[in-house]
Amino acid sequence: MSTEVAISIIDREGEIHQIVAPTDMAMNLMEVCKAYELPVEGTCGGMALCASCQCYIESDHSLEERSEDEEAMLSEALNVQDNSRLGCQIPITDDLEGLVIRLAPEEF
């Protein structure tokens, strides 16, 4: 097993960022985006209480189902699509190798 995975993140201007995320540090996607200084707020600190880390899953990866908390938050968020997820609710695991996400527009 590798201790890191390659992930592609498309920012709000359409630029693709190729990042490497550690699988052995119990991080989530929001934390990794913040570590790479990508424009993700994570206002609630990863508690699924805001949607400032909303992203769209662009690749064909099978992720864990949304939790009730994540579903509830997304039901109140703007710009939600069928492939919307909260980055704070996606743990970095080996299964994410090759994941492609797009950051959702900022909510105003």
N, C-alpha and C positions, 0 to 999 in steps of 0.2 A: 504494500500500500504506500502510495505517495503521501507526503506530508503537506502538499500544496496542490492547488488546482488552478487552471487557467480559465479566466472569465472575461468576457467582452462586455463592456458597458458603453452604451450609446448615450451621450449626454443630451441636454436640451437643445443644443445647437447642431446635433447630428454627428458630432465627432465621436469616433470609436476609440475607447481606451482599453488596451489589453493589459489586464492586471493579473497578478498571481496572489492567491489568497491561501493562508495557512489553514490546514484542516485539523491541526493539533492544538489550537488555542481557544476553542469554544467560542469563536466569533460568529456573528451573523453578517448577512450581506450589507446591512446598513452600516455596521461598524467598519467593514472593509472599505466601503465607499468613502466614509469619513477619513479613514487612515490615508487614502489616496487623494484626499482633499477635493473630492468630487462634490458637486452642489446638492448634498443631501442633508437636510436639517436634523432629523432624528430628535425632534423637540421633546418628546416624552421619554427619551432615553431607552427606547426599545420595549416599551410596555404595551404596544398596540393600542395606544390611547390617542394617537394623532395619525395623520396620513402623510406626513412630510417626507416619508421614505418610500412612498408608493412608486412602484416600477411595473413595467410590463415584461412578461416573460416572452422573449422572441424566439427562443430555440425550443426544440421538441424534447424537453426534459420532464420527467415525471417527478413532481415535487410532492411532499406531504400535503394532505388536504388542508385547506384553511381552517383554523380554529374558530370557535364561536366568537371569540374576541376580535379576530381579524375580520371575519364576515361582518360583524356589527360595525366596525370602524369603516370598512369599505362601503357599507350601505349609506354612510353619511358623507363620504368623500366626494370630491368633484373629479371629473375626467376618468371615471372608473370604466374599465373595459373588461371583457371576459377573462383576459389574461393578466389582470391586475393582481399584484401581491404587495404586501408590506415587506420591505427589505429586512426589517427587524425580526420578522417571523420566519426567515429562511436561514437555517444554520448552515455554515460552511462545512460540507462533507465531500468525500470522494465522488459522490454521485453528481456533483455540480461541474465536473470537468467539461469544459467547452460551453458552459452556459452563456447565453446571450440575453442581456436585459436592456431595456430602454427606460431612462428616467422619465417619470410622468411630469407633465407641466406643473409649475408651481401654482398653488391655489391662491387666488386673490379674493 
